[in-house]
Amino acid sequence: MTDHGMLSLAIAGSALLSLCGWVYLLVERGGFWKGEQRLETLQIPDPAVSGDPPEVVAIIPARDEAATIERAVSSLLRQDYAGRFTVVVVDDHSVDGTAEAARQTGDCGRVIVLSAMALPPGWTGKLWAVEQGVAWATRERPDLRYLLITDADIDHHPQSLGRLVAVAGAHRLDLVSLMVRLHCGNAWERVLIPAFVFFFQKLYPFGWVNDRARRTAAAAGGCMLVRASALAAAGGIAPIRDRLIDDCALAERLKGNGAIWLGLTSGTRSVRAYRRLGEIWAMVARTAYTQLGHSFAALTGTVVGMIVLYVVPPMAVAYGLLVADVPALAAGAAAWATMTWMLRPTLTLYGLPAWRGMLLPVAAALFTMMTVDSARRHWLGRGGAWKGRTYGAYKMRARG
């Protein structure tokens, strides 16, 4: 066989392997791509027959979030919720006036602003702030039923809290978490954000997370309603104090003794805009290698898998068109069309046209490079860098 024949066979075979991978994901990965786990479509019990609404405390860990904290707190104060509800902002040594911005809401009775104590060894800054918020809530609100752990850049839909509490109570859930609608306004966001959500669902199929019989556990840290008694039974925040991927670590602990639910929403959204590619890059590179357990073998497998699944199909199409290689063209086009079609529900959630699914290979290539860069930063002792703090490998454990 000639060199040209060997190359054609290799490209067609790689494209066929990619197609087989996409068929497997389409059929055997819990239907993750459908995006069917939605808060808005869950059956909510009638408030008139569900008893008095329980007390809730929202905890917002905030470090240099002056630009968004007032909007986040104001959205919580506008909640259509009849139960007692307090918002606790834990200012994590901000230098931009975050605490003052949080107080601008003017509702001193329902908004408590705490100054975080010095960060002790072995804790991430965010979790140390959450720990102090939990301690305050437990001490000052003895009738507390739920904690809403949320981020400083989340604009909550007015009915969000009531729905979360109703779902948690009706289904006896220890954790209800939402993958909020991320900001998706500029060109880079439109390419990368839907792909990011797609990859997260592929990694943690929401249907599997919500299945009590499966071990798969995950949460989205932007919005997590936690049953206070379940958190206490799990040992509180301290057991996960050094986890960079803290939301999934908390979900693992809570699902070990109870039930959890993770879903999508279009009503509650993040107002944090990623104006440049570098900002999204930093966000992903901070924890990508941690997600792989700081394993070089896992990194290698991930890179190879991403190339085969996402990069090979358009390359096979280009090669097939260039040299009139029908097998390579057919297999590559079928794989590319399958991934484009599977991304469609996520694109619909973000109000984007279906043709943008064809750009998924571009997003995948960029995310692969971000993951490799995450490993590079880890090897240089700069893993987990975020807002002036660096959590090196010698300090932090992988998610496991």
DRENDO-1510 file (C-alpha; in Angstrom, 1 decimal, always signed):
<recs>
REC; n; res; u; v; w
REC; 1; MET; +0.0; +0.0; +0.0 .
REC; 2; THR; +1.3; +3.5; -0.9 .
REC; 3; ASP; +2.0; +6.2; +1.6 .
REC; 4; HIS; -1.1; +8.0; +0.3 .
REC; 5; GLY; -3.2; +4.9; +0.9 .
REC; 6; MET; -1.9; +4.5; +4.4 .
REC; 7; LEU; -2.7; +8.1; +5.2 .
REC; 8; SER; -6.2; +7.8; +3.8 .
REC; 9; LEU; -6.8; +4.7; +5.8 .
REC; 10; ALA; -5.5; +6.3; +9.0 .
REC; 11; ILE; -7.7; +9.4; +8.6 .
REC; 12; ALA; -10.8; +7.4; +7.6 .
REC; 13; GLY; -10.2; +5.0; +10.5 .
REC; 14; SER; -9.8; +7.9; +13.0 .
REC; 15; ALA; -12.9; +9.6; +11.8 .
REC; 16; LEU; -14.8; +6.3; +12.1 .
REC; 17; LEU; -13.5; +5.9; +15.6 .
REC; 18; SER; -14.7; +9.5; +16.4 .
REC; 19; LEU; -18.1; +8.6; +15.0 .
REC; 20; CYS; -18.4; +5.5; +17.2 .
REC; 21; GLY; -17.5; +7.7; +20.2 .
REC; 22; TRP; -20.2; +10.1; +19.4 .
REC; 23; VAL; -22.8; +7.3; +18.9 .
REC; 24; TYR; -21.8; +6.0; +22.3 .
REC; 25; LEU; -22.2; +9.5; +23.9 .
REC; 26; LEU; -25.5; +9.9; +22.2 .
REC; 27; VAL; -27.0; +6.7; +23.4 .
REC; 28; GLU; -25.1; +5.6; +26.6 .
REC; 29; ARG; -24.2; +8.8; +28.5 .
REC; 30; GLY; -27.5; +9.4; +30.2 .
REC; 31; GLY; -28.9; +11.7; +27.5 .
REC; 32; PHE; -26.8; +14.5; +29.0 .
REC; 33; TRP; -27.0; +16.5; +25.8 .
REC; 34; LYS; -30.8; +16.9; +25.9 .
REC; 35; GLY; -30.7; +19.4; +28.8 .
REC; 36; GLU; -33.9; +18.0; +30.2 .
REC; 37; GLN; -33.1; +18.5; +33.9 .
REC; 38; ARG; -34.7; +22.0; +34.2 .
REC; 39; LEU; -35.9; +23.8; +37.3 .
REC; 40; GLU; -38.7; +25.5; +35.4 .
REC; 41; THR; -40.2; +22.1; +34.3 .
REC; 42; LEU; -40.1; +20.4; +37.7 .
REC; 43; GLN; -43.5; +19.9; +39.3 .
REC; 44; ILE; -43.7; +22.3; +42.3 .
REC; 45; PRO; -46.1; +21.5; +45.2 .
REC; 46; ASP; -48.9; +23.9; +46.0 .
REC; 47; PRO; -47.6; +26.4; +48.7 .
REC; 48; ALA; -51.1; +26.3; +50.3 .
REC; 49; VAL; -50.7; +22.6; +51.2 .
REC; 50; SER; -47.0; +22.5; +51.9 .
REC; 51; GLY; -47.0; +24.2; +55.3 .
REC; 52; ASP; -45.2; +27.2; +56.6 .
REC; 53; PRO; -42.1; +28.0; +54.5 .
REC; 54; PRO; -38.9; +27.2; +56.3 .
REC; 55; GLU; -36.2; +29.6; +57.3 .
REC; 56; VAL; -33.3; +30.2; +54.9 .
REC; 57; VAL; -30.0; +31.9; +55.2 .
REC; 58; ALA; -28.1; +32.9; +52.0 .
REC; 59; ILE; -24.3; +32.9; +52.2 .
REC; 60; ILE; -22.2; +34.9; +49.7 .
REC; 61; PRO; -18.4; +34.5; +49.9 .
REC; 62; ALA; -17.1; +37.7; +48.2 .
REC; 63; ARG; -13.5; +38.8; +47.4 .
REC; 64; ASP; -13.2; +41.9; +45.3 .
REC; 65; GLU; -16.7; +41.7; +43.9 .
REC; 66; ALA; -17.7; +45.4; +44.2 .
REC; 67; ALA; -18.9; +45.4; +40.6 .
REC; 68; THR; -21.5; +42.7; +41.0 .
REC; 69; ILE; -22.3; +42.2; +44.7 .
REC; 70; GLU; -25.0; +44.9; +45.0 .
REC; 71; ARG; -26.9; +43.4; +42.1 .
REC; 72; ALA; -26.6; +39.9; +43.6 .
REC; 73; VAL; -27.8; +40.9; +47.0 .
REC; 74; SER; -30.6; +43.0; +45.6 .
REC; 75; SER; -31.9; +40.0; +43.6 .
REC; 76; LEU; -32.0; +38.0; +46.8 .
REC; 77; LEU; -33.9; +40.7; +48.6 .
REC; 78; ARG; -36.5; +40.6; +45.8 .
REC; 79; GLN; -37.3; +37.0; +46.3 .
REC; 80; ASP; -41.0; +36.1; +46.4 .
REC; 81; TYR; -40.6; +34.0; +49.5 .
REC; 82; ALA; -42.8; +34.1; +52.5 .
REC; 83; GLY; -40.4; +32.5; +55.0 .
REC; 84; ARG; -37.8; +34.2; +57.1 .
REC; 85; PHE; -34.8; +34.9; +54.8 .
REC; 86; THR; -31.4; +36.5; +55.7 .
REC; 87; VAL; -28.5; +37.3; +53.4 .
REC; 88; VAL; -25.0; +37.0; +54.8 .
REC; 89; VAL; -22.1; +38.4; +52.8 .
REC; 90; VAL; -18.7; +37.3; +54.0 .
REC; 91; ASP; -16.1; +39.9; +52.8 .
REC; 92; ASP; -12.9; +37.9; +52.1 .
REC; 93; HIS; -10.3; +40.7; +52.6 .
REC; 94; SER; -11.5; +42.7; +49.6 .
REC; 95; VAL; -9.6; +45.8; +48.5 .
REC; 96; ASP; -12.2; +47.2; +46.1 .
REC; 97; GLY; -15.0; +48.2; +48.5 .
REC; 98; THR; -17.0; +45.0; +48.3 .
REC; 99; ALA; -18.4; +45.3; +51.8 .
REC; 100; GLU; -19.5; +48.9; +51.3 .
REC; 101; ALA; -21.2; +47.9; +48.0 .
REC; 102; ALA; -23.1; +45.1; +49.8 .
REC; 103; ARG; -24.4; +47.5; +52.4 .
REC; 104; GLN; -25.7; +49.8; +49.6 .
REC; 105; THR; -28.8; +47.7; +49.4 .
REC; 106; GLY; -30.0; +49.5; +52.5 .
REC; 107; ASP; -31.8; +46.6; +54.1 .
REC; 108; CYS; -29.7; +46.2; +57.3 .
REC; 109; GLY; -32.3; +43.9; +58.9 .
REC; 110; ARG; -31.9; +41.2; +56.3 .
REC; 111; VAL; -28.4; +41.8; +55.1 .
REC; 112; ILE; -25.5; +40.9; +57.3 .
REC; 113; VAL; -21.9; +41.8; +56.2 .
REC; 114; LEU; -19.1; +39.9; +58.0 .
REC; 115; SER; -15.4; +40.5; +57.7 .
REC; 116; ALA; -13.6; +37.2; +57.2 .
REC; 117; MET; -10.9; +36.3; +59.7 .
REC; 118; ALA; -7.3; +35.6; +58.6 .
REC; 119; LEU; -7.1; +32.6; +56.3 .
REC; 120; PRO; -5.8; +29.5; +58.2 .
REC; 121; PRO; -3.5; +27.0; +56.6 .
REC; 122; GLY; -5.1; +24.3; +54.6 .
REC; 123; TRP; -8.2; +26.3; +53.6 .
REC; 124; THR; -9.2; +27.9; +50.3 .
REC; 125; GLY; -10.3; +31.4; +50.7 .
REC; 126; LYS; -13.8; +30.8; +49.4 .
REC; 127; LEU; -14.5; +27.8; +51.7 .
REC; 128; TRP; -13.1; +29.7; +54.7 .
REC; 129; ALA; -15.6; +32.5; +54.0 .
REC; 130; VAL; -18.4; +30.0; +53.6 .
REC; 131; GLU; -17.4; +28.3; +56.9 .
REC; 132; GLN; -17.8; +31.6; +58.7 .
REC; 133; GLY; -21.1; +32.3; +57.1 .
REC; 134; VAL; -22.3; +28.8; +58.1 .
REC; 135; ALA; -21.1; +29.4; +61.7 .
REC; 136; TRP; -23.0; +32.7; +61.9 .
REC; 137; ALA; -26.2; +31.2; +60.5 .
REC; 138; THR; -26.0; +28.2; +62.9 .
REC; 139; ARG; -25.4; +30.4; +65.9 .
REC; 140; GLU; -27.9; +33.2; +65.1 .
REC; 141; ARG; -30.7; +31.3; +63.4 .
REC; 142; PRO; -31.5; +28.2; +65.5 .
REC; 143; ASP; -34.6; +27.5; +63.4 .
REC; 144; LEU; -32.6; +27.5; +60.2 .
REC; 145; ARG; -33.7; +24.8; +57.7 .
REC; 146; TYR; -31.7; +25.6; +54.6 .
REC; 147; LEU; -28.6; +27.4; +53.5 .
REC; 148; LEU; -28.4; +29.0; +50.1 .
REC; 149; ILE; -24.7; +29.1; +49.1 .
REC; 150; THR; -24.3; +31.3; +46.1 .
REC; 151; ASP; -21.8; +33.5; +44.3 .
REC; 152; ALA; -21.4; +37.3; +44.3 .
REC; 153; ASP; -22.2; +37.6; +40.6 .
REC; 154; ILE; -25.5; +35.7; +40.5 .
REC; 155; ASP; -28.8; +37.6; +39.6 .
REC; 156; HIS; -31.5; +35.3; +41.1 .
REC; 157; HIS; -34.9; +35.1; +39.5 .
REC; 158; PRO; -37.6; +36.4; +42.0 .
REC; 159; GLN; -39.2; +32.9; +42.2 .
REC; 160; SER; -36.0; +30.9; +42.4 .
REC; 161; LEU; -35.7; +30.5; +46.2 .
REC; 162; GLY; -39.3; +29.5; +46.6 .
REC; 163; ARG; -38.9; +26.9; +43.8 .
REC; 164; LEU; -35.7; +25.5; +45.2 .
REC; 165; VAL; -37.1; +25.1; +48.7 .
REC; 166; ALA; -40.3; +23.5; +47.4 .
REC; 167; VAL; -38.3; +21.0; +45.3 .
REC; 168; ALA; -36.0; +20.2; +48.2 .
REC; 169; GLY; -38.9; +19.6; +50.6 .
REC; 170; ALA; -41.2; +17.7; +48.2 .
REC; 171; HIS; -38.4; +15.3; +47.1 .
REC; 172; ARG; -36.5; +15.1; +50.4 .
REC; 173; LEU; -33.3; +16.4; +48.9 .
REC; 174; ASP; -30.2; +17.4; +50.8 .
REC; 175; LEU; -28.9; +19.5; +48.0 .
REC; 176; VAL; -30.6; +21.3; +45.1 .
REC; 177; SER; -28.1; +23.0; +42.7 .
REC; 178; LEU; -28.5; +25.1; +39.6 .
REC; 179; MET; -26.2; +25.5; +36.7 .
REC; 180; VAL; -27.2; +29.2; +36.2 .
REC; 181; ARG; -27.3; +30.8; +32.8 .
REC; 182; LEU; -23.8; +32.1; +32.2 .
REC; 183; HIS; -23.1; +35.4; +30.6 .
REC; 184; CYS; -23.0; +34.9; +26.8 .
REC; 185; GLY; -22.8; +38.2; +25.0 .
REC; 186; ASN; -19.5; +38.7; +23.1 .
REC; 187; ALA; -17.9; +36.6; +20.4 .
REC; 188; TRP; -15.7; +34.5; +22.7 .
REC; 189; GLU; -18.5; +33.8; +25.1 .
REC; 190; ARG; -20.8; +32.7; +22.3 .
REC; 191; VAL; -18.1; +30.2; +21.1 .
REC; 192; LEU; -17.0; +28.9; +24.5 .
REC; 193; ILE; -19.8; +29.2; +27.1 .
REC; 194; PRO; -22.3; +26.8; +25.5 .
REC; 195; ALA; -19.5; +24.4; +24.9 .
REC; 196; PHE; -18.4; +24.7; +28.6 .
REC; 197; VAL; -21.9; +23.9; +29.8 .
REC; 198; PHE; -22.1; +21.0; +27.3 .
REC; 199; PHE; -18.8; +19.6; +28.6 .
REC; 200; PHE; -19.9; +19.9; +32.2 .
REC; 201; GLN; -23.1; +17.9; +31.4 .
REC; 202; LYS; -21.0; +15.3; +29.6 .
REC; 203; LEU; -18.7; +14.9; +32.5 .
REC; 204; TYR; -21.5; +14.8; +35.0 .
REC; 205; PRO; -24.8; +13.7; +33.3 .
REC; 206; PHE; -27.4; +15.5; +35.3 .
REC; 207; GLY; -29.8; +12.5; +35.0 .
REC; 208; TRP; -27.2; +10.3; +36.7 .
REC; 209; VAL; -26.5; +12.9; +39.4 .
REC; 210; ASN; -30.2; +13.0; +40.2 .
REC; 211; ASP; -30.6; +9.2; +40.2 .
REC; 212; ARG; -30.4; +8.1; +43.8 .
REC; 213; ALA; -29.2; +4.6; +42.7 .
REC; 214; ARG; -26.0; +6.1; +41.0 .
REC; 215; ARG; -22.9; +7.3; +42.6 .
REC; 216; THR; -22.4; +10.2; +40.2 .
REC; 217; ALA; -22.4; +13.4; +42.2 .
REC; 218; ALA; -21.9; +17.0; +41.2 .
REC; 219; ALA; -23.2; +20.6; +41.8 .
REC; 220; ALA; -22.7; +24.0; +40.4 .
REC; 221; GLY; -21.3; +26.4; +43.0 .
REC; 222; GLY; -23.2; +29.5; +41.7 .
REC; 223; CYS; -26.4; +28.3; +43.3 .
REC; 224; MET; -26.6; +25.5; +45.9 .
REC; 225; LEU; -29.5; +25.1; +48.4 .
REC; 226; VAL; -28.3; +22.8; +51.2 .
REC; 227; ARG; -30.3; +21.3; +54.0 .
REC; 228; ALA; -28.6; +22.6; +57.2 .
REC; 229; SER; -29.0; +19.3; +59.1 .
REC; 230; ALA; -27.5; +17.3; +56.2 .
REC; 231; LEU; -24.5; +19.6; +56.1 .
REC; 232; ALA; -24.0; +19.3; +59.8 .
REC; 233; ALA; -24.2; +15.5; +59.6 .
REC; 234; ALA; -21.6; +15.5; +56.8 .
REC; 235; GLY; -19.2; +17.3; +59.1 .
REC; 236; GLY; -19.8; +20.8; +57.7 .
REC; 237; ILE; -17.4; +22.6; +55.4 .
REC; 238; ALA; -14.2; +21.5; +57.2 .
REC; 239; PRO; -13.9; +18.1; +55.4 .
REC; 240; ILE; -13.6; +19.8; +52.0 .
REC; 241; ARG; -11.7; +22.9; +53.2 .
REC; 242; ASP; -8.9; +22.4; +50.7 .
REC; 243; ARG; -10.9; +21.4; +47.6 .
REC; 244; LEU; -10.6; +23.7; +44.6 .
REC; 245; ILE; -13.6; +22.1; +43.0 .
REC; 246; ASP; -15.6; +22.6; +46.2 .
REC; 247; ASP; -19.1; +22.3; +44.7 .
REC; 248; CYS; -18.6; +18.8; +43.4 .
REC; 249; ALA; -16.8; +17.8; +46.6 .
REC; 250; LEU; -19.8; +19.0; +48.7 .
REC; 251; ALA; -22.2; +17.1; +46.4 .
REC; 252; GLU; -20.2; +13.9; +46.9 .
REC; 253; ARG; -20.4; +14.1; +50.6 .
REC; 254; LEU; -24.1; +14.9; +50.7 .
REC; 255; LYS; -25.1; +12.3; +48.2 .
REC; 256; GLY; -23.2; +9.7; +50.3 .
REC; 257; ASN; -26.0; +10.0; +52.9 .
REC; 258; GLY; -29.0; +11.4; +51.0 .
REC; 259; ALA; -30.3; +12.6; +47.6 .
REC; 260; ILE; -29.3; +15.6; +45.5 .
REC; 261; TRP; -30.6; +17.3; +42.4 .
REC; 262; LEU; -28.7; +19.3; +39.7 .
REC; 263; GLY; -30.3; +21.1; +36.8 .
REC; 264; LEU; -30.3; +24.0; +34.4 .
REC; 265; THR; -32.2; +27.2; +34.6 .
REC; 266; SER; -32.8; +30.2; +32.3 .
REC; 267; GLY; -34.2; +32.5; +35.0 .
REC; 268; THR; -31.2; +32.8; +37.4 .
REC; 269; ARG; -28.1; +34.0; +35.6 .
REC; 270; SER; -24.5; +35.1; +36.2 .
REC; 271; VAL; -23.7; +38.7; +35.4 .
REC; 272; ARG; -20.0; +38.1; +35.2 .
REC; 273; ALA; -18.8; +38.9; +31.7 .
REC; 274; TYR; -15.7; +37.4; +30.2 .
REC; 275; ARG; -14.7; +40.2; +27.9 .
REC; 276; ARG; -11.4; +38.5; +26.7 .
REC; 277; LEU; -10.3; +35.0; +25.9 .
REC; 278; GLY; -7.7; +35.3; +28.6 .
REC; 279; GLU; -10.4; +35.6; +31.3 .
REC; 280; ILE; -12.1; +32.4; +30.2 .
REC; 281; TRP; -8.7; +30.8; +29.9 .
REC; 282; ALA; -7.8; +31.7; +33.5 .
REC; 283; MET; -11.1; +30.4; +34.8 .
REC; 284; VAL; -10.7; +27.0; +33.2 .
REC; 285; ALA; -6.9; +26.6; +33.8 .
REC; 286; ARG; -7.4; +27.3; +37.5 .
REC; 287; THR; -9.0; +23.8; +38.1 .
REC; 288; ALA; -8.8; +21.7; +34.9 .
REC; 289; TYR; -5.8; +19.7; +36.0 .
REC; 290; THR; -7.3; +19.3; +39.5 .
REC; 291; GLN; -10.3; +17.8; +37.8 .
REC; 292; LEU; -8.0; +15.2; +36.3 .
REC; 293; GLY; -6.6; +14.3; +39.8 .
REC; 294; HIS; -3.2; +15.8; +38.9 .
REC; 295; SER; -2.6; +12.7; +36.8 .
REC; 296; PHE; -0.4; +12.9; +33.8 .
REC; 297; ALA; -2.0; +9.7; +32.4 .
REC; 298; ALA; -5.4; +11.3; +32.8 .
REC; 299; LEU; -4.1; +14.4; +31.1 .
REC; 300; THR; -2.7; +12.4; +28.2 .
REC; 301; GLY; -5.9; +10.4; +27.8 .
REC; 302; THR; -8.0; +13.6; +27.9 .
REC; 303; VAL; -5.9; +15.3; +25.2 .
REC; 304; VAL; -6.1; +12.2; +22.9 .
REC; 305; GLY; -9.8; +11.8; +23.5 .
REC; 306; MET; -10.6; +15.4; +22.8 .
REC; 307; ILE; -8.5; +15.3; +19.6 .
REC; 308; VAL; -10.2; +12.1; +18.3 .
REC; 309; LEU; -13.7; +13.3; +19.2 .
REC; 310; TYR; -13.7; +16.9; +18.2 .
REC; 311; VAL; -10.7; +17.7; +16.0 .
REC; 312; VAL; -10.5; +14.7; +13.8 .
REC; 313; PRO; -14.0; +15.0; +12.2 .
REC; 314; PRO; -13.4; +18.5; +10.6 .
REC; 315; MET; -9.9; +17.4; +9.5 .
REC; 316; ALA; -11.3; +14.3; +7.9 .
REC; 317; VAL; -13.9; +16.4; +6.1 .
REC; 318; ALA; -11.2; +18.8; +4.8 .
REC; 319; TYR; -9.0; +15.9; +3.7 .
REC; 320; GLY; -11.8; +14.1; +2.1 .
REC; 321; LEU; -12.8; +17.2; +0.1 .
REC; 322; LEU; -9.2; +17.9; -0.9 .
REC; 323; VAL; -8.3; +14.5; -2.3 .
REC; 324; ALA; -11.8; +13.1; -3.0 .
REC; 325; ASP; -11.6; +10.5; -0.3 .
REC; 326; VAL; -15.2; +9.4; +0.2 .
REC; 327; PRO; -14.7; +7.2; +3.3 .
REC; 328; ALA; -12.8; +9.9; +5.2 .
REC; 329; LEU; -15.3; +12.6; +4.1 .
REC; 330; ALA; -18.4; +10.5; +5.0 .
REC; 331; ALA; -17.1; +9.4; +8.5 .
REC; 332; GLY; -15.8; +12.9; +9.3 .
REC; 333; ALA; -19.1; +14.6; +8.2 .
REC; 334; ALA; -21.2; +12.1; +10.2 .
REC; 335; ALA; -19.2; +12.7; +13.4 .
REC; 336; TRP; -19.2; +16.4; +12.9 .
REC; 337; ALA; -22.9; +16.5; +12.2 .
REC; 338; THR; -23.7; +14.4; +15.3 .
REC; 339; MET; -21.8; +16.7; +17.7 .
REC; 340; THR; -23.4; +19.7; +16.1 .
REC; 341; TRP; -26.9; +18.2; +16.5 .
REC; 342; MET; -26.2; +17.2; +20.2 .
REC; 343; LEU; -25.1; +20.7; +21.1 .
REC; 344; ARG; -28.4; +22.1; +19.7 .
REC; 345; PRO; -30.4; +22.0; +23.1 .
REC; 346; THR; -27.6; +23.9; +24.9 .
REC; 347; LEU; -27.5; +26.5; +22.1 .
REC; 348; THR; -31.3; +26.9; +22.3 .
REC; 349; LEU; -31.0; +27.5; +26.1 .
REC; 350; TYR; -28.6; +30.4; +25.3 .
REC; 351; GLY; -30.7; +31.7; +22.4 .
REC; 352; LEU; -28.1; +30.9; +19.7 .
REC; 353; PRO; -28.7; +29.4; +16.3 .
REC; 354; ALA; -28.0; +25.7; +15.7 .
REC; 355; TRP; -25.3; +26.4; +13.1 .
REC; 356; ARG; -23.0; +27.4; +15.9 .
REC; 357; GLY; -22.7; +23.8; +16.8 .
REC; 358; MET; -20.3; +23.5; +13.9 .
REC; 359; LEU; -17.8; +25.6; +16.0 .
REC; 360; LEU; -17.7; +23.0; +18.7 .
REC; 361; PRO; -14.3; +21.6; +17.4 .
REC; 362; VAL; -12.9; +25.1; +17.8 .
REC; 363; ALA; -14.1; +25.4; +21.4 .
REC; 364; ALA; -12.9; +21.9; +22.2 .
REC; 365; ALA; -9.4; +22.7; +20.8 .
REC; 366; LEU; -9.2; +25.8; +23.0 .
REC; 367; PHE; -10.4; +24.0; +26.1 .
REC; 368; THR; -7.9; +21.2; +25.5 .
REC; 369; MET; -5.1; +23.8; +25.4 .
REC; 370; MET; -6.5; +25.4; +28.6 .
REC; 371; THR; -6.3; +22.0; +30.3 .
REC; 372; VAL; -2.7; +21.5; +29.2 .
REC; 373; ASP; -1.9; +25.0; +30.4 .
REC; 374; SER; -3.5; +24.1; +33.8 .
REC; 375; ALA; -1.1; +21.2; +34.1 .
REC; 376; ARG; +1.8; +23.4; +33.2 .
REC; 377; ARG; +0.8; +25.9; +35.9 .
REC; 378; HIS; +0.5; +23.1; +38.4 .
REC; 379; TRP; +4.0; +21.8; +37.6 .
REC; 380; LEU; +5.4; +25.3; +38.0 .
REC; 381; GLY; +3.8; +25.6; +41.4 .
REC; 382; ARG; +1.2; +28.1; +40.3 .
REC; 383; GLY; -1.9; +25.8; +40.2 .
REC; 384; GLY; -5.2; +27.2; +41.4 .
REC; 385; ALA; -4.2; +30.9; +41.2 .
REC; 386; TRP; -7.2; +33.1; +41.8 .
REC; 387; LYS; -7.6; +36.7; +42.9 .
REC; 388; GLY; -4.1; +37.0; +44.4 .
REC; 389; ARG; -4.0; +33.6; +46.0 .
REC; 390; THR; -2.2; +30.5; +44.7 .
REC; 391; TYR; -3.1; +27.0; +45.9 .
REC; 392; GLY; -0.1; +24.9; +44.9 .
REC; 393; ALA; -0.1; +21.1; +44.5 .
REC; 394; TYR; +1.9; +20.7; +47.8 .
REC; 395; LYS; -1.1; +22.3; +49.6 .
REC; 396; MET; -4.2; +21.1; +47.8 .
REC; 397; ARG; -5.6; +17.6; +47.2 .
REC; 398; ALA; -7.2; +16.7; +44.0 .
REC; 399; ARG; -10.9; +16.1; +43.9 .
REC; 400; GLY; -10.3; +12.3; +43.9 .
</recs>
